[in-house]
Amino acid sequence: MTERIVVHGGRPLLGEVTVSGAKNSVLKLMAAALLAPGRSVVRNVPAILDVKIMSELLCRLGCEVTADGDTLRLDVPDRVGHEADYDLVRRLRASICVLGPLLARCGEAKVALPGGDNIGSRGLDLHVAGLQRMGAEIESEHGFLVARAPHGLRGTTVWLDFPSVGATENLLMAAVLAEGTTVIDNAAREPEIADLASMLQEMGAKVDGAGSSTIEIQGVGELQPVTHTTVPDRIVAGTFAIATVMTGGSVRILRCRPEHLEIVLDRLVSCGAEVEASDTVLQVTMDRRPAAVDVVTLPYPGFATDFLPMVIALNSVADGVAMVTENVFEGRFRFIQELVRLGADIRTDGHHAVVRGRPRLSGAPVEATDIRAGAALVLAGLVADCTTTVAEVHHIDRGYAGFVGQLRSLGAEVVREVVSDE
């Protein structure tokens, strides 16, 4: 049995919606719990598929994971396993983040080479090179990364050729138990990095500079379990903001961090939207057809690549022509052929897409190819004539908790239904 999302377009989004914890943070917080025996508690956890997969991975490493609403209790044994099997890692690329903490805690790790979204190559060279500089011996064997640190990890200076989020997180979690001082230069600056560092500091780690391009870590002998609350998901908040602009609605987005969305909100204002922000609330109102906006994706604090599918969908119904440039993942444009099935006028050339806006799209069957592409296709369905059906919705489940229910609460005519495989 499979499921699909069915959207009947034409209704503006109106009302309030609450943002859950960040997918791109909580998975790393769960991995960080491996660094300290005992019970760590992570709050504001989104009810998404990726959390379930990571929970199963931790259980196979010997942990006990208990969910209670949006709270996870992670009981970590004195001796944890060190092998992450392919059947889980292939479903969740973020599971590679257990490599650093397992190596630091156990002195060895065997982690299957990951799968994940089909949005382009995301090699592990930066992870491997950084850990090797810290004294790890790493080989690739039969589809696994096998890492050993027989003499322990030692502090060093690591320069990242690209500010990779995953490499920054893995090196950060490895460094907190390494001997001496580690400096990560050209580190990723995403808010999720700062959230991970905050939890590590609460555990007793000595971390300075998280959220900047240079992070300094002074290794300590041991860490303690803690209770930590996940930062709100900026991608989910931005998705609802973009959906509001596309549909000509007015939505109050609660429990978010508007300062993490500054460049996105700037682009929406350029579209003609009215945006009001406080510490944890974002009000987005749109009373006209949006104007086309050019976008260039860059590492944070630039325009996030995760927003690219949504902004292409927005420009598909905007007034004018927009140039959208993708600089992070070469496979981000793969979903465009699905958007074209809805009547979008898009031409691609390398990592550029030229989008000519149309007053309205036309409903059709489409298929999600990754998390954000799936969300973008649902948003496109909200502004399409007749009915749009989005298949392969398990991709959306990986990053959005109760997406259909939240859209329905805002007045969208959208349902989720089971489809027989026969």
C-alpha positions as CSV (number, residue, x, y, z in Angstrom):
1,M,0.0,0.0,0.0
2,T,1.2,3.5,-0.8
3,E,-0.1,6.9,-0.1
4,R,-0.5,10.2,-2.0
5,I,-1.5,13.7,-1.3
6,V,-4.5,15.1,-3.2
7,V,-4.7,18.9,-3.6
8,H,-7.6,21.0,-4.9
9,G,-6.2,24.5,-5.6
10,G,-7.7,27.9,-5.3
11,R,-7.9,28.7,-1.6
12,P,-5.7,31.2,0.2
13,L,-4.0,30.0,3.4
14,L,-5.4,31.8,6.5
15,G,-4.9,31.3,10.2
16,E,-2.1,30.2,12.5
17,V,0.4,27.3,12.3
18,T,3.0,26.1,14.8
19,V,6.5,25.1,13.8
20,S,8.1,22.0,15.2
21,G,11.7,21.3,16.1
22,A,14.3,21.3,13.3
23,K,14.8,18.1,11.4
24,N,18.4,19.2,10.5
25,S,19.2,19.6,14.2
26,V,17.4,16.9,16.1
27,L,19.1,14.0,14.2
28,K,22.5,15.4,15.2
29,L,21.4,16.0,18.8
30,M,20.4,12.3,19.0
31,A,23.8,11.3,17.7
32,A,25.5,13.6,20.3
33,A,23.7,11.7,23.1
34,L,26.1,8.8,22.2
35,L,28.9,10.8,23.7
36,A,27.7,10.4,27.3
37,P,26.4,7.3,29.1
38,G,23.1,7.8,30.9
39,R,19.8,9.3,30.0
40,S,19.7,12.4,27.7
41,V,16.4,14.0,26.9
42,V,15.7,15.9,23.7
43,R,12.5,18.0,23.6
44,N,10.6,19.7,20.7
45,V,11.2,16.7,18.5
46,P,9.3,16.6,15.2
47,A,7.1,13.5,14.5
48,I,8.9,12.7,11.2
49,L,10.1,9.6,9.6
50,D,13.8,10.5,9.9
51,V,13.6,10.6,13.7
52,K,12.1,7.1,13.6
53,I,15.0,5.8,11.5
54,M,17.6,7.5,13.7
55,S,15.9,6.0,16.8
56,E,16.2,2.5,15.3
57,L,19.8,3.1,14.5
58,L,20.6,4.2,18.1
59,C,18.7,1.1,19.4
60,R,20.9,-1.1,17.3
61,L,23.9,0.5,18.9
62,G,22.6,-0.6,22.3
63,C,20.6,2.5,23.3
64,E,17.0,2.6,24.5
65,V,14.9,5.3,22.8
66,T,11.5,6.2,24.3
67,A,9.2,8.7,22.7
68,D,6.6,10.7,24.7
69,G,4.8,13.3,22.6
70,D,7.5,15.6,21.3
71,T,10.1,14.4,23.9
72,L,12.7,11.7,23.3
73,R,14.4,9.9,26.2
74,L,17.8,8.4,25.0
75,D,19.3,5.9,27.5
76,V,22.9,5.3,26.4
77,P,24.8,2.3,27.9
78,D,28.4,2.4,29.2
79,R,29.4,0.3,26.2
80,V,27.8,1.2,22.9
81,G,28.0,-0.7,19.6
82,H,30.1,0.8,16.9
83,E,28.5,-0.5,13.6
84,A,25.8,1.3,11.7
85,D,24.2,-1.1,9.2
86,Y,23.5,-0.3,5.5
87,D,19.8,-1.0,5.7
88,L,19.3,2.0,7.9
89,V,22.0,4.3,6.7
90,R,20.8,4.0,3.1
91,R,17.5,5.4,4.2
92,L,18.9,8.3,6.1
93,R,22.0,10.1,4.9
94,A,22.2,12.1,8.2
95,S,23.0,8.9,10.0
96,I,26.6,9.4,8.9
97,C,26.7,11.8,11.8
98,V,27.2,8.9,14.2
99,L,30.7,8.5,12.8
100,G,32.3,11.3,14.9
101,P,30.8,10.5,18.2
102,L,31.3,6.7,17.9
103,L,35.0,7.2,17.0
104,A,35.4,9.6,19.9
105,R,33.6,7.4,22.4
106,C,34.6,3.9,21.3
107,G,37.8,4.5,19.5
108,E,36.3,2.7,16.4
109,A,33.3,3.0,14.1
110,K,32.0,1.1,11.1
111,V,29.4,3.1,9.3
112,A,27.8,2.1,5.9
113,L,28.2,4.6,3.1
114,P,24.9,6.5,3.1
115,G,22.1,7.0,0.7
116,G,19.5,9.7,1.1
117,D,17.9,12.2,-1.2
118,N,18.7,12.1,-4.9
119,I,19.8,15.7,-5.1
120,G,23.4,15.4,-6.1
121,S,26.7,14.1,-4.8
122,R,27.5,14.8,-1.2
123,G,30.9,13.1,-0.7
124,L,32.4,12.3,2.6
125,D,35.9,13.4,1.7
126,L,35.8,16.4,4.2
127,H,34.6,14.2,7.0
128,V,37.3,11.6,6.4
129,A,40.1,14.1,5.9
130,G,39.3,16.0,9.0
131,L,39.1,12.9,11.2
132,Q,42.4,11.6,9.7
133,R,44.0,14.9,10.7
134,M,42.8,14.2,14.3
135,G,44.6,10.8,14.2
136,A,42.0,8.4,12.9
137,E,42.8,5.6,10.5
138,I,39.9,5.3,8.0
139,E,39.4,2.9,5.1
140,S,36.5,2.0,2.8
141,E,35.7,-1.7,3.0
142,H,32.8,-3.4,1.2
143,G,30.5,-0.4,1.3
144,F,31.5,0.7,4.9
145,L,33.7,3.4,6.3
146,V,35.9,1.7,8.9
147,A,37.5,4.1,11.3
148,R,39.9,3.4,14.1
149,A,41.7,5.7,16.6
150,P,43.9,3.2,18.4
151,H,45.8,6.0,20.2
152,G,42.8,8.2,20.6
153,L,41.9,11.4,18.8
154,R,44.1,14.5,19.2
155,G,43.3,18.1,18.6
156,T,44.5,19.8,15.4
157,T,43.5,22.5,13.0
158,V,41.2,21.5,10.2
159,W,40.4,23.7,7.2
160,L,37.3,22.7,5.3
161,D,37.5,23.4,1.5
162,F,33.7,23.9,1.6
163,P,31.6,24.9,4.7
164,S,30.0,21.4,4.9
165,V,27.3,21.1,7.6
166,G,27.8,17.4,8.0
167,A,31.6,17.5,8.2
168,T,31.4,20.4,10.6
169,E,29.0,18.4,12.9
170,N,31.0,15.2,12.7
171,L,34.3,16.9,13.5
172,L,32.7,19.0,16.3
173,M,31.3,15.8,18.0
174,A,34.6,14.0,17.6
175,A,36.7,16.9,18.9
176,V,34.8,17.4,22.2
177,L,36.5,14.2,23.6
178,A,39.8,14.5,21.7
179,E,43.0,15.4,23.5
180,G,44.0,19.0,23.2
181,T,42.5,21.8,21.1
182,T,40.8,21.5,17.7
183,V,40.1,24.4,15.4
184,I,37.6,24.0,12.5
185,D,38.2,26.8,10.0
186,N,35.7,27.6,7.2
187,A,33.1,25.8,9.4
188,A,29.4,25.8,8.5
189,R,27.5,28.6,10.2
190,E,23.9,27.2,10.2
191,P,21.7,27.7,13.2
192,E,21.6,23.9,13.6
193,I,25.4,23.9,14.2
194,A,24.9,26.4,17.0
195,D,22.1,24.3,18.4
196,L,24.3,21.2,18.5
197,A,27.2,23.1,20.1
198,S,24.7,24.4,22.7
199,M,23.8,20.9,23.7
200,L,27.4,19.8,23.8
201,Q,28.3,22.7,26.1
202,E,25.4,21.7,28.4
203,M,27.0,18.2,28.4
204,G,30.3,19.8,29.6
205,A,32.1,20.3,26.3
206,K,34.2,23.4,25.8
207,V,33.2,24.9,22.4
208,D,33.7,28.5,21.3
209,G,32.6,30.2,18.0
210,A,29.8,27.9,16.9
211,G,27.7,29.9,14.4
212,S,30.8,31.6,13.0
213,S,33.3,30.4,10.4
214,T,35.9,29.4,13.1
215,I,35.0,26.9,15.9
216,E,37.5,26.1,18.6
217,I,37.0,23.0,20.8
218,Q,39.0,22.2,23.9
219,G,38.7,18.4,24.5
220,V,37.5,17.1,27.8
221,G,37.8,13.7,29.5
222,E,34.1,12.9,29.7
223,L,30.6,14.4,29.1
224,Q,27.3,14.2,31.0
225,P,23.8,13.5,29.8
226,V,21.5,16.5,29.6
227,T,18.0,17.7,28.7
228,H,17.9,19.9,25.6
229,T,15.2,21.6,23.5
230,T,15.6,21.5,19.7
231,V,15.7,24.8,17.8
232,P,12.6,25.5,15.7
233,D,12.7,24.3,12.1
234,R,13.5,27.3,9.9
235,I,12.8,25.3,6.7
236,V,9.3,24.4,7.8
237,A,8.7,28.0,8.9
238,G,9.9,29.3,5.5
239,T,7.8,26.7,3.6
240,F,4.6,28.1,5.2
241,A,5.7,31.7,4.6
242,I,6.3,30.9,0.9
243,A,3.0,29.0,0.7
244,T,1.2,32.0,2.2
245,V,2.7,34.4,-0.5
246,M,1.9,31.9,-3.3
247,T,-1.8,31.6,-2.3
248,G,-2.4,35.3,-1.4
249,G,-3.1,34.5,2.2
250,S,-2.4,35.7,5.7
251,V,-0.7,33.3,8.2
252,R,0.7,33.7,11.6
253,I,3.6,31.3,12.1
254,L,4.2,30.5,15.8
255,R,7.2,29.2,17.7
256,C,9.8,30.1,15.0
257,R,13.0,32.1,14.9
258,P,12.6,34.8,12.3
259,E,16.2,35.8,12.6
260,H,17.1,32.5,11.0
261,L,15.1,33.5,7.9
262,E,16.3,37.0,7.2
263,I,17.3,36.5,3.5
264,V,14.1,34.5,2.8
265,L,11.9,37.1,4.3
266,D,13.7,39.8,2.4
267,R,12.9,37.9,-0.9
268,L,9.3,37.6,0.1
269,V,9.1,41.3,0.8
270,S,10.5,41.9,-2.7
271,C,7.7,39.7,-4.0
272,G,5.2,42.2,-2.5
273,A,4.5,40.5,0.8
274,E,3.9,42.2,4.1
275,V,6.1,40.6,6.8
276,E,6.0,41.3,10.6
277,A,8.4,39.5,12.9
278,S,8.9,39.3,16.7
279,D,11.1,37.0,18.7
280,T,9.1,33.8,18.0
281,V,6.2,34.8,15.8
282,L,6.1,35.6,12.1
283,Q,3.1,37.2,10.4
284,V,3.1,37.0,6.6
285,T,0.3,38.6,4.5
286,M,-0.1,38.8,0.7
287,D,-2.9,40.5,-1.1
288,R,-1.7,40.5,-4.7
289,R,0.0,38.3,-7.3
290,P,3.7,38.0,-6.3
291,A,6.4,39.7,-8.3
292,A,9.2,37.4,-9.6
293,V,12.4,37.4,-7.6
294,D,15.9,36.2,-8.5
295,V,17.6,33.9,-6.0
296,V,21.1,32.5,-5.6
297,T,21.6,29.6,-3.1
298,L,24.6,29.8,-0.8
299,P,25.7,28.3,2.5
300,Y,24.2,30.0,5.5
301,P,23.6,32.9,6.0
302,G,22.9,32.9,2.3
303,F,19.7,31.6,0.7
304,A,19.4,28.0,1.7
305,T,19.3,25.3,-1.0
306,D,16.4,23.6,0.9
307,F,14.2,26.6,-0.1
308,L,15.1,26.4,-3.8
309,P,12.2,24.1,-4.9
310,M,9.7,26.3,-3.1
311,V,11.0,29.5,-4.6
312,I,10.9,28.0,-8.0
313,A,7.3,27.0,-7.4
314,L,6.6,30.6,-6.2
315,N,8.2,32.1,-9.3
316,S,6.1,29.8,-11.5
317,V,3.0,31.8,-10.6
318,A,4.7,35.2,-10.2
319,D,4.5,38.3,-12.4
320,G,7.6,38.4,-14.5
321,V,10.7,36.4,-15.2
322,A,13.2,35.2,-12.5
323,M,16.7,33.6,-12.6
324,V,17.3,31.0,-9.9
325,T,20.8,29.8,-9.4
326,E,21.8,26.6,-7.4
327,N,25.3,26.5,-6.0
328,V,25.2,23.7,-3.5
329,F,23.6,20.5,-4.9
330,E,23.8,19.8,-8.7
331,G,20.7,17.6,-8.5
332,R,18.3,20.1,-7.1
333,F,16.7,20.8,-10.5
334,R,15.6,17.2,-11.0
335,F,12.2,17.9,-9.7
336,I,11.6,20.7,-12.3
337,Q,10.2,18.2,-14.9
338,E,7.4,17.4,-12.4
339,L,6.6,21.1,-11.9
340,V,6.5,21.5,-15.7
341,R,3.8,18.8,-15.7
342,L,1.7,21.3,-13.8
343,G,2.2,23.9,-16.5
344,A,5.2,25.8,-15.2
345,D,7.4,27.5,-17.8
346,I,11.0,26.7,-16.7
347,R,14.2,26.4,-18.7
348,T,17.5,25.2,-17.2
349,D,21.1,25.7,-18.2
350,G,23.6,24.1,-16.0
351,H,23.0,25.4,-12.4
352,H,20.7,28.2,-13.6
353,A,16.9,28.1,-14.1
354,V,14.9,30.7,-15.8
355,V,11.3,30.8,-14.6
356,R,8.6,32.7,-16.5
357,G,5.6,33.1,-14.2
358,R,2.1,32.2,-15.2
359,P,-1.2,33.4,-13.6
360,R,-2.1,29.9,-12.6
361,L,-0.8,26.3,-12.9
362,S,-2.8,23.3,-14.0
363,G,-3.4,20.3,-11.8
364,A,-1.9,16.9,-12.8
365,P,-0.4,13.8,-11.2
366,V,3.2,14.4,-10.1
367,E,5.8,12.6,-8.0
368,A,8.0,13.8,-5.1
369,T,11.7,13.2,-5.7
370,D,13.0,14.4,-2.3
371,I,11.8,16.1,0.8
372,R,11.7,19.7,-0.4
373,A,10.7,18.9,-3.9
374,G,7.7,17.1,-2.5
375,A,6.7,20.1,-0.4
376,A,7.1,22.4,-3.4
377,L,4.8,20.2,-5.5
378,V,2.1,20.4,-2.8
379,L,2.5,24.2,-2.7
380,A,2.2,24.3,-6.5
381,G,-1.0,22.3,-6.2
382,L,-2.4,24.9,-3.9
383,V,-2.3,27.4,-6.8
384,A,-3.2,25.0,-9.6
385,D,-6.6,24.6,-11.3
386,C,-8.5,21.4,-10.6
387,T,-6.7,18.5,-8.8
388,T,-3.0,17.8,-8.2
389,T,-1.9,14.4,-6.9
390,V,1.5,14.0,-5.3
391,A,2.9,10.5,-5.1
392,E,5.9,9.2,-3.2
393,V,4.9,11.2,-0.2
394,H,7.2,9.3,2.1
395,H,9.8,11.8,1.1
396,I,7.7,14.6,2.6
397,D,7.2,12.6,5.8
398,R,11.0,12.7,6.3
399,G,10.9,16.4,6.9
400,Y,7.4,17.6,7.6
401,A,5.3,16.5,10.6
402,G,1.6,16.4,9.9
403,F,2.0,18.5,6.8
404,V,-1.4,17.8,5.3
405,G,-3.1,18.5,8.7
406,Q,-1.4,21.8,9.1
407,L,-2.4,22.9,5.6
408,R,-6.0,21.8,6.2
409,S,-6.0,23.9,9.4
410,L,-5.1,26.9,7.3
411,G,-8.0,26.3,4.9
412,A,-6.4,24.3,2.1
413,E,-8.4,21.7,0.4
414,V,-5.9,18.8,0.7
415,V,-6.2,15.2,1.8
416,R,-4.0,12.2,2.2
417,E,-5.2,8.9,0.8
418,V,-4.1,5.3,0.5
419,V,-3.6,3.9,-3.0
420,S,-3.5,0.2,-3.7
421,D,-0.4,-1.0,-5.4
422,E,-2.5,-3.3,-7.5
